[in-house]
């Protein structure tokens, strides 16, 4: 489930060279950055375009700031959304993008995959204990938030903190179900009413969270669409990932 904004523009390019390595985890190629024996870890879920230099640079920044393990599994197994499909302004593009959203990017299926990765990662890095978080860009945020409600407990399953940037398909019921602190970094590209619902729900007694709209940014400014050659985008990209690191540092 990608947001409407996701269907309008292809990603921009970036020359960043990621600092991590790849290994197979739960059957998926997985980007890995961080210490060999980490005390805390984050599963970072990319946007609909899959691995991108911008998303991996964000993972590197958070890992460095927190001295944490950050892993980015390839949920799409090398078949993310193609820039040529967007905008989906022909029947052929609509069909291709619709098939991708219904099959490879099916949200419930990928929540199951996330939980499978979480179990495997806990076994792979036992030094992390229960100090795991999840963070997602756009589509990845929707997958992540659905793992943070009922059932978010127990060894090899629980996450202590979650968050998203330029989120997809914000739903009040997801915010109501949250059992952990949550960070939501929005842009004007998401429905303002849905963002405001998250703000109100996370301000309720028993909830912990921060919602902020980056008013002069666009849907995708921290993911595959980030134009890091633009000074303002670069500054807000950096501020966004710094905010992620600061929030997660409090709760991991």
TAVEN-V24360 format. One record per residue. N is the residue number from 1. RES is the residue in three letters. SS is DSSP state (H for helix, E for strand, L for the rest). OMEGA is omega in whole degrees, 0 to 359 (NA if undefined). Layout:
n=N res=RES ss=SS omega=OMEGA
n=N res=RES ss=SS omega=OMEGA
This chain:
n=1 res=UNK ss=L omega=177
n=2 res=UNK ss=L omega=179
n=3 res=UNK ss=L omega=178
n=4 res=UNK ss=L omega=180
n=5 res=UNK ss=H omega=180
n=6 res=UNK ss=H omega=186
n=7 res=UNK ss=H omega=187
n=8 res=UNK ss=L omega=186
n=9 res=UNK ss=L omega=173
n=10 res=UNK ss=L omega=178
n=11 res=UNK ss=L omega=174
n=12 res=UNK ss=L omega=180
n=13 res=UNK ss=L omega=177
n=14 res=UNK ss=L omega=182
n=15 res=UNK ss=L omega=183
n=16 res=UNK ss=L omega=176
n=17 res=UNK ss=L omega=182
n=18 res=UNK ss=L omega=186
n=19 res=UNK ss=L omega=185
n=20 res=UNK ss=L omega=179
n=21 res=UNK ss=E omega=179
n=22 res=UNK ss=E omega=171
n=23 res=UNK ss=E omega=179
n=24 res=UNK ss=E omega=181
n=25 res=UNK ss=E omega=183
n=26 res=UNK ss=L omega=178
n=27 res=UNK ss=L omega=183
n=28 res=UNK ss=E omega=169
n=29 res=UNK ss=E omega=187
n=30 res=UNK ss=E omega=175
n=31 res=UNK ss=E omega=185
n=32 res=UNK ss=E omega=176
n=33 res=UNK ss=E omega=178
n=34 res=UNK ss=L omega=183
n=35 res=UNK ss=L omega=181
n=36 res=UNK ss=L omega=180
n=37 res=UNK ss=L omega=187
n=38 res=UNK ss=L omega=175
n=39 res=UNK ss=L omega=180
n=40 res=UNK ss=L omega=187
n=41 res=UNK ss=E omega=179
n=42 res=UNK ss=E omega=168
n=43 res=UNK ss=E omega=185
n=44 res=UNK ss=E omega=184
n=45 res=UNK ss=E omega=184
n=46 res=UNK ss=L omega=177
n=47 res=UNK ss=L omega=189
n=48 res=UNK ss=L omega=181
n=49 res=UNK ss=L omega=178
n=50 res=UNK ss=L omega=179
n=51 res=UNK ss=L omega=174
n=52 res=UNK ss=L omega=178
n=53 res=UNK ss=H omega=182
n=54 res=UNK ss=H omega=179
n=55 res=UNK ss=H omega=181
n=56 res=UNK ss=H omega=175
n=57 res=UNK ss=H omega=177
n=58 res=UNK ss=H omega=177
n=59 res=UNK ss=H omega=179
n=60 res=UNK ss=H omega=182
n=61 res=UNK ss=H omega=181
n=62 res=UNK ss=H omega=178
n=63 res=UNK ss=H omega=181
n=64 res=UNK ss=H omega=183
n=65 res=UNK ss=H omega=185
n=66 res=UNK ss=H omega=190
n=67 res=UNK ss=L omega=185
n=68 res=UNK ss=L omega=168
n=69 res=UNK ss=E omega=172
n=70 res=UNK ss=E omega=179
n=71 res=UNK ss=E omega=180
n=72 res=UNK ss=E omega=180
n=73 res=UNK ss=E omega=178
n=74 res=UNK ss=L omega=181
n=75 res=UNK ss=L omega=184
n=76 res=UNK ss=L omega=178
n=77 res=UNK ss=L omega=175
n=78 res=UNK ss=L omega=184
n=79 res=UNK ss=L omega=175
n=80 res=UNK ss=L omega=178
n=81 res=UNK ss=L omega=181
n=82 res=UNK ss=L omega=178
n=83 res=UNK ss=H omega=182
n=84 res=UNK ss=H omega=178
n=85 res=UNK ss=H omega=190
n=86 res=UNK ss=L omega=355
n=87 res=UNK ss=L omega=181
n=88 res=UNK ss=L omega=188
n=89 res=UNK ss=L omega=172
n=90 res=UNK ss=L omega=179
n=91 res=UNK ss=H omega=180
n=92 res=UNK ss=H omega=179
n=93 res=UNK ss=H omega=179
n=94 res=UNK ss=H omega=181
n=95 res=UNK ss=H omega=182
n=96 res=UNK ss=H omega=182
n=97 res=UNK ss=H omega=178
n=98 res=UNK ss=H omega=179
n=99 res=UNK ss=H omega=178
n=100 res=UNK ss=H omega=182
n=101 res=UNK ss=H omega=183
n=102 res=UNK ss=H omega=185
n=103 res=UNK ss=L omega=185
n=104 res=UNK ss=L omega=182
n=105 res=UNK ss=L omega=177
n=106 res=UNK ss=L omega=188
n=107 res=UNK ss=H omega=180
n=108 res=UNK ss=H omega=178
n=109 res=UNK ss=H omega=183
n=110 res=UNK ss=H omega=170
n=111 res=UNK ss=H omega=176
n=112 res=UNK ss=H omega=179
n=113 res=UNK ss=H omega=177
n=114 res=UNK ss=H omega=181
n=115 res=UNK ss=H omega=176
n=116 res=UNK ss=H omega=177
n=117 res=UNK ss=H omega=180
n=118 res=UNK ss=H omega=179
n=119 res=UNK ss=H omega=181
n=120 res=UNK ss=H omega=181
n=121 res=UNK ss=H omega=177
n=122 res=UNK ss=H omega=177
n=123 res=UNK ss=H omega=182
n=124 res=UNK ss=H omega=181
n=125 res=UNK ss=L omega=184
n=126 res=UNK ss=H omega=179
n=127 res=UNK ss=H omega=180
n=128 res=UNK ss=H omega=183
n=129 res=UNK ss=L omega=179
n=130 res=UNK ss=L omega=184
n=131 res=UNK ss=L omega=181
n=132 res=UNK ss=E omega=172
n=133 res=UNK ss=E omega=175
n=134 res=UNK ss=E omega=179
n=135 res=UNK ss=E omega=182
n=136 res=UNK ss=E omega=175
n=137 res=UNK ss=E omega=175
n=138 res=UNK ss=L omega=178
n=139 res=UNK ss=H omega=180
n=140 res=UNK ss=H omega=176
n=141 res=UNK ss=H omega=178
n=142 res=UNK ss=H omega=177
n=143 res=UNK ss=H omega=183
n=144 res=UNK ss=H omega=186
n=145 res=UNK ss=H omega=181
n=146 res=UNK ss=L omega=176
n=147 res=UNK ss=L omega=189
n=148 res=UNK ss=L omega=178
n=149 res=UNK ss=L omega=179
n=150 res=UNK ss=L omega=179
n=151 res=UNK ss=L omega=181
n=152 res=UNK ss=L omega=181
n=153 res=UNK ss=L omega=173
n=154 res=UNK ss=L omega=179
n=155 res=UNK ss=L omega=178
n=156 res=UNK ss=L omega=182
n=157 res=UNK ss=L omega=192
n=158 res=UNK ss=L omega=168
n=159 res=UNK ss=L omega=180
n=160 res=UNK ss=L omega=186
n=161 res=UNK ss=E omega=178
n=162 res=UNK ss=E omega=179
n=163 res=UNK ss=E omega=182
n=164 res=UNK ss=E omega=170
n=165 res=UNK ss=E omega=188
n=166 res=UNK ss=L omega=190
n=167 res=UNK ss=L omega=176
n=168 res=UNK ss=L omega=170
n=169 res=UNK ss=L omega=176
n=170 res=UNK ss=L omega=180
n=171 res=UNK ss=L omega=182
n=172 res=UNK ss=H omega=182
n=173 res=UNK ss=H omega=176
n=174 res=UNK ss=H omega=179
n=175 res=UNK ss=H omega=179
n=176 res=UNK ss=H omega=184
n=177 res=UNK ss=H omega=185
n=178 res=UNK ss=L omega=180
n=179 res=UNK ss=L omega=183
n=180 res=UNK ss=L omega=174
n=181 res=UNK ss=E omega=187
n=182 res=UNK ss=E omega=179
n=183 res=UNK ss=E omega=179
n=184 res=UNK ss=E omega=177
n=185 res=UNK ss=E omega=186
n=186 res=UNK ss=E omega=173
n=187 res=UNK ss=E omega=174
n=188 res=UNK ss=L omega=178
n=189 res=UNK ss=L omega=177
n=190 res=UNK ss=L omega=182
n=191 res=UNK ss=L omega=184
n=192 res=UNK ss=H omega=180
n=193 res=UNK ss=H omega=179
n=194 res=UNK ss=H omega=177
n=195 res=UNK ss=H omega=179
n=196 res=UNK ss=H omega=176
n=197 res=UNK ss=H omega=177
n=198 res=UNK ss=H omega=180
n=199 res=UNK ss=H omega=182
n=200 res=UNK ss=H omega=182
n=201 res=UNK ss=H omega=182
n=202 res=UNK ss=H omega=176
n=203 res=UNK ss=L omega=182
n=204 res=UNK ss=L omega=175
n=205 res=UNK ss=L omega=180
n=206 res=UNK ss=L omega=178
n=207 res=UNK ss=L omega=175
n=208 res=UNK ss=L omega=180
n=209 res=UNK ss=E omega=177
n=210 res=UNK ss=E omega=174
n=211 res=UNK ss=E omega=178
n=212 res=UNK ss=E omega=175
n=213 res=UNK ss=E omega=176
n=214 res=UNK ss=E omega=197
n=215 res=UNK ss=L omega=181
n=216 res=UNK ss=L omega=176
n=217 res=UNK ss=L omega=186
n=218 res=UNK ss=L omega=179
n=219 res=UNK ss=L omega=179
n=220 res=UNK ss=L omega=188
n=221 res=UNK ss=L omega=177
n=222 res=UNK ss=L omega=183
n=223 res=UNK ss=L omega=187
n=224 res=UNK ss=L omega=180
n=225 res=UNK ss=L omega=182
n=226 res=UNK ss=L omega=177
n=227 res=UNK ss=L omega=186
n=228 res=UNK ss=L omega=171
n=229 res=UNK ss=L omega=178
n=230 res=UNK ss=L omega=187
n=231 res=UNK ss=H omega=182
n=232 res=UNK ss=H omega=178
n=233 res=UNK ss=H omega=180
n=234 res=UNK ss=H omega=180
n=235 res=UNK ss=H omega=182
n=236 res=UNK ss=H omega=172
n=237 res=UNK ss=H omega=180
n=238 res=UNK ss=H omega=179
n=239 res=UNK ss=H omega=180
n=240 res=UNK ss=H omega=181
n=241 res=UNK ss=H omega=173
n=242 res=UNK ss=H omega=179
n=243 res=UNK ss=H omega=176
n=244 res=UNK ss=H omega=183
n=245 res=UNK ss=H omega=180
n=246 res=UNK ss=H omega=181
n=247 res=UNK ss=H omega=182
n=248 res=UNK ss=H omega=178
n=249 res=UNK ss=H omega=181
n=250 res=UNK ss=H omega=192
n=251 res=UNK ss=H omega=176
n=252 res=UNK ss=L omega=NA
